[in-house]
Amino acid sequence: MMITTTPAIPTLVQQKLDAFERLQPEFEACFQLVQDVHGQQRFASFPVALTVRYLHSLWICEHKSRLLSVFQTIKEYEGKTCLELLRHWQGDENTADVVAFLQHKLDMLPFANLTRQVQAARYTRTNDGLASRLTHGRAILLNRGINLMMALDALFALPQEELLQQVRTACEQYGHTPDQIARQLQEEDSPLYTYVPHQMLAQRNMRVMNALGVSVLRKPADLPGQRTWRVVPSTEPLSPFAEQVVSGYLDLTAPWHNNLKADRFVDRPEQSNSGTV
C-alpha cells in the first residue's frame, strides 16, 4: 500500500500566502483599475485623486508579485518608483516627475504603424478577423492616450497650492503619507517580499490571474469569436512532421518484388531458387 504525504510548506512561503490572502480583495480592485487606465476603459474625467489611486494601484500590483514571487512582473509595475513619486510630490512639490512617469506608462501609441497594418489586412486578407482585431487593439491604445491627456489636463488646470492639497488628501486616503511611505519602503526589504519561488505560490498566482483574466476581458471584442489566421484551428488527422515526397520515388520492398527494372541490389539476405541472394 502506497502512502502519499503532503510536503510541508516552508514557514516563509506560508507567511507569503497569508499576507496575500489579506491583500487579495484590494489587489483585484487595483488590477482592474490599472487595466482600465491602460485602455480597457475611456474615462470621462481623470481627477488628481485618480492619478494618486493609479500610482497606488501599481504599487499594490507589485506587492502581489513580490508576495507570490512572480519574477516577470515584479519590475513591470514599478511600485517602488510610485512610492517615491508620491513622497516627492507631497514633500518637494515635484509634479514634473509624475508627468514623466505617466507619459512613460501610457504614451506608447504607434497609431500610424498600426493603421498601416489595418489597411494591409483589409486588402490582402479576407474573412480571417485580423483587421477587426487590429482595429480593436487600436481603440484600446486610443483609450490609453485619451486617459493620459485627461490626467494631464487635470494636473495642469489647478493652481499649485490647490493641486498639492488634493494630492495630500488623496495620499492620506490611500495610506501614503510621508511617514507611511517611509515604512512601506522599509518593508520592501523584509524577507516577506523577497523572491522565493515555490510551487504553492505559483499555483496561487495562476488561480488568481485566471479568474481576473475572465473578469477583465469580458467585452465582446475580447471573447472568442472569428479567429485570425494566426490561430486557425488544426485539421485532423495531422500530416507527418517534415514529410517530403521525392519525385520519381519507387518503393522497392525486396530485390525480386516490385523491381520493375530488374535491378540487382541487396538490402538483406533473401532466399531464391538459386540460393541466397
N, C-alpha and C positions, 0 to 999 in steps of 0.2 A: 504494500500500500504506500503510495507516494503522498507525502505531506508537504504542502506548499506553505511557505512562510512569507509574510509581507515584510519587506525590508524596512528597517526603522528609518524614519525621516530625521535627518540631521536637525539639531536644535535651531541653527540659523535659518535653515530652509523653512521650518515651521513658523518661525517668527516672521519671515517674509510673507508667508501665506496668510497669517493672522492680520498683519498690517494691511495687506491688500484687501482683505475681507472688509475692513473698516473703510478703506478708501474707495471701494468699487462703485458705490452709488454716485459719488462726486465725479469719479473718473468717467463714467458713462455719460454724464451730462456734459462734462468738459470736452470729451472726444467728439460728441455730436456738434458742439459749438465750433470746434476747430474745423470740422468738415464743412459746416455751413459757411464759415468765413472764407474757406478756401474754394468756394464756388458752388456748393450744393444748394445754397440759398442766396437770393439777392436781397439785401437789407434795404428797407425804405429809408432808414436813418441809421447812423452809426455814432452814437454819442460817446463822449470821453470815457464814461464808465464801461462801455462795451469794449473799448480798446484795452482798458485795465483788465477786464474779465478775460479777454483773448490771451493776454500775456500770462495771466493766472492759469488759464486752461492748458497752455503749452507746458507750464511748469508741472501741473498735475499729471499730464500725459507722460512726461519724462519720469516723474515719480513712479508711475506704474511700471515703466520699462525697467527702472532700477530695482524695484521690489521683485519683479518676476524675472529679472536678469535677461532681458531681451536686448541683446547686444546691438542689433541692427538699428534700433530706434532710440537708443539712449542719447545719441548726439543729434538725432534728427530734429527733436523738438526744441533743443537749445533752452531748456528750462532754467539752468543756472544763469544764462545770459538774461533771461526775462526778469529774474530776481534783481540782478544788478541794475537793469534798466529802471525798474520800479523804485529802487533805492535812490539812484541818482536823480530820477525825475522829481521825487519829493524833496530831496535834500539840496541838490545843486541846480534845480530847475532846468535840467537838461532834456529839452524836448527834441533836439536835433537827432540824438542817438535813437530815440523811439521812432522817429520818422524814418531814419535809415533802416532800422530793423523791419518796419512794416513794408518798406519797399523791397527789402531782401526776401521777405517771406511771400509777398503777394504779387510783386511786379515781375512775373515770368510769363510774358504774354506774346508768343510768336504768332500773331494773328496773320501776317502776310504769308508766311510759310504754310500755315495750316489751311488757309483759304486756297492756296495753290493745290494742296493735296485734295481738298474737297472737289475742286474743279476737275482735277485729273481723274478722280474716282467716278465722277458723274459721266465723263465722256469715254472712259476706257473700260469701265466695269459696269455690268448691269445685273440687277436683281441679287446682289450679294450683301447689301446692307452696309458696305464700307462707308459710302458717302454719308448716310444718316448717322453712323456712329461718330464720324469725324465732325459732323455738324453739331452733334450733341456735346462733344468734347470742347468745341469752340465756344458754345454757350456757357459751359462751366467756367472756362477761362474768362469770358466776358463778365460773368458774375463776380469773379475774384477781383478783376480790375475795377469794377464799379464799387465793390466793397472797400477797396483801398482808397479810391477817390472820396467816398463818403466819410471814411475815417479821418483822412487828412483835412477835409473840409471842416469837420467838427473841431479839430485841433487848431486850425488856423483862424477860425471865426471868433474865438474868445480872446478877451484881454488876458495878459499873462497871469494876473492875480486870480482871476476867476478860473482860469484853466488849472492852476495849481491847486486851488481849493477843491475843484471837482476831482482831481487826481488823488488828493489826500483822502477825500471822503470815500472814494471807491476802493482805495488801497486798504483803508480801515475795514470796509465791508468784507473784503475778500481775504483778510488776515495777512496783510503785507505792510504793516507799519515798519519804520526803520528798525525798531528793536526786534520785531518778529522776523524780519528778513535776515538779520544777523544770526538769529538762532537757526533759521531754516538753512542758511548757507553752511553753518557749522554742522548741522545734521547730515548734510550731503556726504561728509567724510566718515560717517559712522559705519560700522560693519553691516548694518541693516541694508544699506544702499550700495554695497559693493557687488561686483559681478560674480555670482556664484551659480553657474549653470547646473541645473538639476532636472530630472525627469518630471517631478511633481510641479515644478514651476512652469515648465514648458507646456504641460497638459493644461494647467490652469489658464495660461495665456491663450492657448488655442481655443478653449471653450468660450472664453470671454470675447475674443475677437471674432469668432464665428457668429456669435449672437449679435454683436454690434454690426457686423457686415450686413446682415439681413436687415437690421433696423435702419442703417444709414442709406443703403442702396435700395430704397423702396419705391423710387419713382418709376413710371412706366418705361422710360428710356433705359433704365438700368437693369430691368428684368429680362430674363431670357426671351428672345424673340427671333427675328430673322437673323441668321448668323452671317458673319462676314466670311470671306474666302479664307481667312487665317484660321478659322475654327470649323471648317467644313466637317460634318460627321463622316466617320470612316465607313467604308463599304466592306462587307464580309461576303465570302471568305477573303482574307488578305492574301495578296500575292507573295511569293517567297522574297526574302530580303536579297537585294542586289542580284536579282535574276537577269541574265543576259543570254539571249538566244543567238548562237553563232550561225550565220547564214551558211547554207550548204552542209550542215552537220548531218551525219548519218549515224544512227545509233546502232553500233555493232556489238552484239552481246556475246558472240563466240566466233572462233575462226571459221567454222563451217555452217554458221547460221546467219542469215540476213547479210551475207557477204556478196553483194551484187557484182562486185568487180573481181571476185575470186582472189583477192589479195591475200598473200601469206603473211601472217603475223602471229605472234604468240603472246598471250596475256596470262595464261595459266595452263598447266598440263591438262590435256583433254584426250580421251581415248577415241581412236578411229579404227577402221578395218585394217589399216596397215600398221597399227601400233600407236604409241603415244606421240602426239604431235608436240 
